[in-house]
Structures are given as C-alpha cells and as structure tokens.
Amino acid sequence: MIDPNAQYHLDTLAIHAGQAPDPTTGAIMTPVYLTSTYVQAAPAEHKGYEYSRTDNPTRTALQDCIAAMEAGKHGLAFSSGLATTDTILRLLNPGDHVIVGNDVYGGTYRLFMKVFARYGLTFSWVDLADLDAVRAAMTPQTKLLWLETPTNPMLRLADISALAHTAPQGVMVVVDNTFCSPAIQQPLTLGADIVMHSSTKYLGGHSDVVGGVLALNDTEVYKQLKFLQNAVGAVPGPLDCFLVLRGLKTLGIRIERHSQNALQVARFLEDHPRVQQVIYPGLESHPQYALAQRQMKHPGGMISVILKDADEARQMVSRTRLFSLAESLGGVESLIEHPYTMTHASTADSDIAVSPALVRLSVGIENADDLMNDLRAALA
Ligand SMILES: *Cc1c(COP(=O)(O)O)cnc(C)c1O
C-alpha cells in the first residue's frame, strides 16, 4: 500500500493510487461493488456510502487514482466524456460567456451550440494559438476558457501555460486532455483549473468502455461539481469504473508504444507520393513542433493525413485491414476514419469544417512494420 506522504511517479500511481487491497479479504484488485444501496446501522449512521448515484467504492478508487495521476486533489468520474463536459458547464449561469478553441471535438461543439446555447450561455470560437485573439474575446461575462490540445482532428496545439496565465482571475481554464492523457501532459501542473477526459479513449485504452473523468485542486469548485454529479446523475456503473481503473494501470507503457509507432507511421506517410501533408506533433514539420517538445512528454498516437485527392481518402479508409474503419480512438487496436463524413459531419457547415481529403489515424500498439505495410497496401 502506498505511503500517502511520499511522492510517486505516474506509472506507480496508475497501479496503486486509490487502490489499497480490500481490507476484508486482502483481494489485490479493487472489488466491483455491484450494489445500489448500503445498509445503515441507524439512520445516517453509515460507512461513507448511502446510495450508488452519490458514491460507490469502485468509483471512489477510480476518482482517487485519476486525481493522483493528474496531480490534482480531487477527481470525479462520469458515464461518458460528454457527461463530464455537461456537468462542468453546469457550473455556469445564463448570460455567462465561454471561450472555446475553434477546432474542438465535434460532440463538444454540438453540446455547446445545440444544447447550452438554448440555456443562455454564449460561446466565442477562437484560434487558441493566438493569445491576442483570446484576450480580445474576453468580456466581463467570460467565466470559462475551454481548450483541447492537440485538437481534433487538426492536431493544433494550445500553449496551456500561456493560456492559463492569460486568463484573468474568475475565468476557469478547462483542458480536455483526452488526446494526451496524463502520461503526456498534466494540465493542472501548467496552471489549468480543471482537466477532463473521455476515459473511453486512452485511459480505458481497450475500446471496451464509455466513460469520463475530471480532476482539479480547488476544493470549493470540487464541492459544486460533486453536488452536480449527484444532482444530475450522469454517473458510471461500477463495472465501467473497474474497466477504466484496469486500463489506467498500463497507460504509461501504452502511451510510449502508441507514440513510437505513430512517429514511424507519420514519417512513412510523409514520404508517400499520395500524401499532401501529415500533421503529427512529433514531426519537425509540425508548425508548433517546439511547443510540442516543451509541453508533451510523448507525441501521442493520433495522426491526421491530408491526401492529395479526396476520393482517395474515402477509398483508403475502406481498404486498410489492420486499421479498422471506426470512430473513437485511443485503444490498443489501430483505427482509421474520415472526419468529413464521420466524426465531424455535424460540423460540416460551421467554422470548424474539415477537409474531405483528411484521414485521421489512431495508431495502436500492434507491430509498427505491420501497420506501415497495411497503409502502404491501402494507398497502392
Ligand atoms: C470522445 C471525446 C469526447 C467525448 O467523450 P465520450 O466518452 O464519447 O462522451 C470528448 N473530447 C474528446 C477530445 C474526445 O475525443
């Protein structure tokens, strides 16, 4: 069992934080507490658990583990990444203003514009690489700055530390860290107020669970979010929490392998005659390579490729055999998708529309030569 006063590295926290052996049996693995309610000795006399929407021990283990891995004091888990985003946005009131990067996950765009805009929140979509544009977008009503880095699918980076220092007092900086995970960057250590994830992706890592988590340091904001988690009720089931916890244990080694494979695949694609441009933070050709080197411990597993021809892009995604044609990302298996017709179809007539010649790869942890051979054959 870990020493609560010691400092441990991420790979150690992933395996031990929040996960003491079960005191009644010694089971080394966190039990899956499939229970909705808890027996009380007398009214309000209980062991910290009353009802599983409010708290569940398997969820507590996950929440404590992700808090430790993101270098935060508090963690909360939800039934999906979007449920996490939804709960964070409920901290705001009608009339409040949010600044958002102009290249975010399509579902985030949809939630903000098609749901929260109806409740009186206003949104400005800004290029977060341009700090002057961010400052110019601030109004007295601005309460939140929402950023993703690298963005999806254009893999543009935002300088978390610079943005956190640009945001005035009273503007919360929230980082969607789904594409990186804490094995690559820990936004709270760079000045962000809240870090959130779709744990469906790298944290779970095995494409077998949908979930979301957040972590933060501010105890007052944590209490508000904890209230909302229980009041709104978008909580994960205990088995889902177990699956994410289990995934977290191998996060460090998976991210290393994802990154090594993706770098090889990105270099291979950069030399391919059918390819117009490869966007990958680990390539020197990435316009923000210097920032990537400074901010990211590894370049990650996501690559965007713009082919010379849009029809070729559509055909390529159906021709690969190891890269499965599917939405989502971050699992051990490689995926390929066509954002224009798939993940980003709902943004087609907006400011953040993507090119029909764009293909997005989530590079898995298979053998890199096999992956490159698969792409070579699909582009032939
Ligand atoms: C998938 C994803 C989400 C949404 O998460 P779900 O678990 O699908 O609800 C949010 N942000 C990013 C960057 C994502 O990739």
Ligand as a Chemical Component Dictionary entry (heavy atoms), coordinates in Angstrom:
data_LIG
# 
_chem_comp.id                   LIG 
_chem_comp.type                 NON-POLYMER 
_chem_comp.pdbx_formal_charge   0 
_chem_comp.three_letter_code    LIG 
# 
loop_
_chem_comp_atom.comp_id 
_chem_comp_atom.atom_id 
_chem_comp_atom.alt_atom_id 
_chem_comp_atom.type_symbol 
_chem_comp_atom.charge 
_chem_comp_atom.model_Cartn_x 
_chem_comp_atom.model_Cartn_y 
_chem_comp_atom.model_Cartn_z 
_chem_comp_atom.pdbx_ordinal 
LIG C1 C1 C 0 -14.531 11.176 -27.441 1  
LIG C2 C2 C 0 -14.198 12.547 -26.989 2  
LIG C3 C3 C 0 -15.055 13.255 -26.135 3  
LIG C4 C4 C 0 -16.397 12.728 -25.718 4  
LIG O1 O1 O 0 -16.300 11.603 -24.936 5  
LIG P1 P1 P 0 -17.402 10.412 -24.881 6  
LIG O2 O2 O 0 -16.819 9.475  -23.912 7  
LIG O3 O3 O 0 -17.536 9.872  -26.266 8  
LIG O4 O4 O 0 -18.670 11.063 -24.421 9  
LIG C5 C5 C 0 -14.639 14.499 -25.710 10 
LIG N1 N1 N 0 -13.474 15.044 -26.114 11 
LIG C6 C6 C 0 -12.641 14.400 -26.947 12 
LIG C7 C7 C 0 -11.368 15.054 -27.357 13 
LIG C8 C8 C 0 -12.976 13.134 -27.418 14 
LIG O5 O5 O 0 -12.153 12.506 -28.270 15 
# 
loop_
_chem_comp_bond.comp_id 
_chem_comp_bond.atom_id_1 
_chem_comp_bond.atom_id_2 
_chem_comp_bond.value_order 
_chem_comp_bond.pdbx_ordinal 
LIG C1 C2 SING 1  
LIG C2 C3 SING 2  
LIG C2 C8 DOUB 3  
LIG C3 C4 SING 4  
LIG C3 C5 DOUB 5  
LIG C4 O1 SING 6  
LIG O1 P1 SING 7  
LIG P1 O2 DOUB 8  
LIG P1 O3 SING 9  
LIG P1 O4 SING 10 
LIG C5 N1 SING 11 
LIG N1 C6 DOUB 12 
LIG C6 C7 SING 13 
LIG C6 C8 SING 14 
LIG C8 O5 SING 15 
# 
